[in-house]
Amino acid sequence: MLKILFTRLRVEEKLLGEAAKRENIPFELRSVSDVFYGGEAFCSPEDVVLARCVSHNQNESVAAVLESYGVRAVNSSRVMALCGNKLSTTLALKEAGLPQPDFRVAFTPEAALEASRELGFPVVYKPVLGSWGRLLAKANDEEAAEAVLEHKAALGSAHNIFYVQEYIEKNGFDVRAFVVNGEPIGAINRVSDHWITNTARGGKASKFEIDGEVGELLRGVHRAIGGEFLAVDLFRSEGKWLVNEVNDGGEFRNSIEPTGVDIPGAVVRAAWGARRA
C-alpha cells in the first residue's frame, strides 16, 4: 500500500490521494502527529511511504525510523538530509561540478562579515535549515551586514552557521522545476517585484519551457542528490543557469495549472514504483 504521511493535510496531500485513486494505487492518507515510534511499526516492508510532513526535521525522522523497519520511504531520509541542509546541498552540487552562486560559510559573525567583504556587496544570508524563503536577508553594504549578523547571532544555535551567498541579479524571476525519477517533467517562471520570488511569498507563476540546457542541468542535479521527486530552483545570470536550491518535498499546487502537468500523478507513480519487491 502507498501510505501518504502528513502532519497537516494540505492541498498537496489531498491531490496526491486523488491521484493515487485515479491510478488505481491502493493508498492511505495517514496523520503521523499522534503516532509514536520505536515500537511496532504501523507500516510493513511491503508498503511504500510518501513522507509529506510539514516540518522537515519530522519528515526526515519519520522516514529514517520507518527505513529501520525495512519500509521504503520516498524520498529517502538520505536525500532529505542532503536537501534539508543548505550547506550539504551546496557541497553535493559543488562535488558534482554543477554551477551555483558563489558562497562562503563561517562560524562567527566576524568571519561572516569578512566573507561578505570577500564576496562583495550585496550578499544574501541564508539559514542552513529552512524553506519558503523565510529568514533570508539581503545586505547591500557593510553596515547592513553588521546588523543582520548581530541579529542572527542572537537567534541561537540554529543560526550559528553563517551561510553567505553572492547576490544574483535575476531580473525579477527565477525558475522552479520538478524532477521525477531523474527526468524533468515541468517548470514555472516565478516573477516578483521583490528579490524573493517564492510563490509562498507572492511570486506569480507562469509556464517555463525546459530546453536541452536546463534539462541536462536538472538531470545533473538528480545525479548529485538522488531521489524520486525533487523541486529545483534555478537562476539565469550572465547567460548561464545556476542552481540555487534543491527541495525534496516541494509544494506544487501553484504549478499544476501553468505547467499543464499532472505533478501529483507523476509523484505517486514514482513512489509506487519504488516499493520493495
C-alpha positions in Angstrom: 0.0 0.0 0.0 1.1 3.6 -0.6 0.9 5.4 2.7 0.8 9.2 2.3 2.0 10.5 5.6 1.3 14.0 6.8 1.2 16.3 9.9 -1.2 18.8 8.4 -3.5 17.8 5.5 -2.6 20.4 2.9 -3.9 20.7 -0.7 -0.8 18.8 -2.0 -1.6 15.7 0.2 -5.2 15.7 -0.9 -4.1 15.9 -4.5 -1.7 13.0 -4.0 -4.5 10.9 -2.6 -6.8 11.8 -5.5 -4.0 10.9 -8.0 -3.4 7.6 -6.3 -7.1 6.8 -6.6 -7.1 7.7 -10.3 -4.1 5.5 -10.8 -5.7 2.6 -9.0 -2.9 2.6 -6.5 -4.0 1.3 -3.0 -3.3 4.2 -0.6 -4.0 5.6 2.8 -3.7 9.2 4.0 -2.2 8.8 7.4 -1.5 11.5 10.0 1.6 10.8 12.0 1.0 13.5 14.6 -0.4 11.2 17.3 1.8 8.1 16.5 4.9 7.2 18.5 7.9 5.4 17.0 10.3 2.7 18.2 7.7 0.0 19.0 5.7 -1.9 16.5 5.7 -0.2 13.1 2.4 0.9 11.5 3.8 0.1 8.1 5.1 -3.2 6.6 8.1 -3.7 4.3 5.6 -4.3 1.5 4.4 -0.7 1.9 6.0 2.4 0.5 5.6 5.7 2.3 5.4 9.1 0.7 6.6 11.3 3.6 4.9 14.7 3.5 5.2 16.1 7.0 5.4 20.0 7.1 8.4 20.0 9.4 11.5 18.9 7.5 13.1 17.5 10.7 10.0 15.5 11.4 9.8 14.2 7.8 13.4 13.1 7.8 13.0 11.4 11.2 9.8 9.6 10.3 11.5 8.3 7.1 14.6 7.2 9.0 12.6 5.3 11.6 10.5 3.5 9.0 13.5 2.7 6.9 15.0 1.0 10.0 12.0 -1.4 9.8 12.7 -2.1 6.1 10.0 0.2 4.8 10.8 2.2 1.6 10.4 5.9 2.0 10.1 8.4 -0.8 12.2 10.4 -0.8 14.7 8.5 1.4 16.0 10.0 4.6 19.4 10.3 3.0 18.0 12.5 0.2 16.0 14.5 2.8 19.2 15.1 4.8 21.0 16.4 1.7 18.2 18.7 0.7 17.3 19.9 4.2 20.7 21.4 4.9 21.7 24.2 2.6 25.4 23.6 3.2 25.0 19.8 2.4 23.2 20.6 -0.8 25.8 23.2 -1.8 28.7 20.8 -1.2 27.0 18.0 -3.2 26.4 20.3 -6.1 30.0 21.5 -5.9 31.4 18.0 -5.9 29.3 17.3 -9.0 30.7 20.4 -10.7 27.3 22.0 -11.1 27.0 25.8 -11.5 25.7 27.6 -8.5 26.0 31.1 -6.9 29.4 31.7 -5.1 29.2 31.1 -1.4 31.1 31.3 1.9 30.5 29.6 5.2 31.6 31.0 8.6 31.0 30.2 12.2 31.3 33.6 13.8 29.7 37.0 12.9 33.2 38.4 12.5 34.3 35.7 10.0 30.9 36.0 8.2 31.5 39.8 7.8 34.9 39.2 6.3 33.5 36.5 4.0 30.9 39.1 2.9 33.6 41.6 2.1 35.4 39.0 0.0 32.3 38.1 -2.0 31.4 41.8 -2.4 28.2 43.5 -1.5 25.3 43.0 -1.9 25.2 39.5 -0.3 22.4 37.2 0.8 22.4 35.5 4.2 20.5 32.2 4.4 19.7 29.9 7.3 21.3 26.5 6.7 17.9 25.0 7.7 14.7 26.5 6.3 12.3 26.8 3.4 9.6 29.0 1.9 12.0 31.9 1.6 11.9 32.5 5.4 14.7 34.3 7.3 16.6 35.3 4.1 18.3 38.6 4.4 20.0 40.8 1.7 22.7 43.1 2.9 23.5 45.9 0.4 26.5 47.2 2.4 28.7 46.5 5.4 26.6 48.5 7.8 23.5 46.4 6.9 25.6 43.2 7.1 26.7 44.0 10.7 23.1 44.5 11.8 21.9 41.2 10.2 24.8 39.2 11.6 24.2 40.6 15.0 20.6 39.5 14.9 21.5 36.1 13.5 24.0 35.5 16.3 21.3 36.3 18.9 18.8 33.8 17.4 20.6 30.8 18.9 22.2 27.5 17.7 20.1 27.2 14.6 21.8 30.3 13.2 25.4 29.8 14.4 26.4 28.6 10.9 26.6 31.7 8.7 25.8 30.8 5.1 26.7 33.8 2.8 25.8 33.7 -0.9 26.6 36.2 -3.6 23.6 38.2 -4.7 22.4 37.3 -8.2 20.6 39.9 -10.2 17.9 37.6 -11.7 15.8 40.3 -13.4 12.7 39.7 -11.3 12.3 36.0 -11.9 13.6 32.5 -11.2 12.6 29.0 -12.3 11.1 26.2 -10.2 11.5 22.9 -12.0 10.2 19.5 -11.0 12.2 16.3 -11.5 10.7 12.8 -11.1 12.8 9.7 -11.3 15.6 11.8 -12.7 13.6 13.3 -15.6 12.3 16.9 -15.7 8.6 16.9 -16.0 7.7 20.6 -16.0 8.7 24.1 -14.7 7.4 27.5 -13.9 8.7 31.0 -14.0 8.2 32.8 -10.7 8.0 36.5 -11.2 8.0 39.2 -8.4 8.9 42.8 -7.9 10.6 41.6 -4.7 14.0 39.9 -4.8 12.5 36.9 -3.2 10.3 35.2 -5.8 8.8 32.2 -3.9 5.1 31.7 -4.7 4.7 31.3 -0.9 5.8 35.0 -0.7 3.6 36.2 -3.5 5.5 35.3 -6.6 3.4 34.8 -9.8 3.7 31.6 -11.7 3.7 31.0 -15.5 4.9 28.1 -17.7 8.6 27.8 -18.4 9.7 25.6 -21.3 12.5 23.3 -20.4 15.2 23.3 -23.1 18.1 21.0 -23.6 20.5 23.0 -21.4 18.1 23.3 -18.5 17.1 19.6 -18.9 20.6 18.4 -18.7 21.4 20.6 -15.7 18.3 19.2 -13.9 19.5 15.6 -14.7 22.8 16.5 -13.2 21.2 17.7 -10.0 19.4 14.4 -9.7 22.7 12.5 -10.2 24.2 14.6 -7.4 21.3 14.4 -5.0 19.2 11.3 -5.9 15.6 10.9 -5.0 12.3 10.2 -6.8 10.9 13.7 -6.5 12.9 17.0 -6.5 11.9 20.6 -6.9 14.9 22.6 -8.1 15.2 26.4 -8.2 17.3 28.0 -10.9 18.7 31.5 -11.7 19.7 32.9 -15.0 22.8 35.1 -14.7 25.2 36.4 -17.3 24.0 34.0 -19.9 24.1 30.8 -17.8 21.9 28.9 -15.4 22.8 28.5 -11.8 21.3 26.0 -9.2 20.0 27.9 -6.2 18.0 25.4 -4.1 17.0 21.8 -4.2 13.9 20.7 -2.3 13.0 17.1 -1.5 9.3 17.7 -0.7 8.3 20.7 -2.7 4.8 22.1 -2.8 3.3 22.1 -6.3 -0.3 23.3 -6.0 0.6 26.6 -7.8 2.4 24.8 -10.6 -0.1 22.3 -11.9 -2.2 24.7 -13.9 0.6 26.8 -15.5 2.7 23.7 -16.4 -0.3 21.6 -17.6 1.5 18.6 -15.9 -0.2 16.1 -13.6 2.5 16.6 -11.0 0.8 14.6 -8.2 0.1 11.7 -10.6 3.8 11.6 -11.6 4.8 11.6 -7.9 2.5 8.8 -6.8 3.5 6.7 -9.8 7.2 7.2 -8.9 6.5 6.4 -5.3 4.5 3.2 -6.1 7.3 2.1 -8.5 9.9 2.4 -5.7 8.2 -0.2 -3.4 10.3 -3.1 -2.5 9.8 -6.4 -4.4 
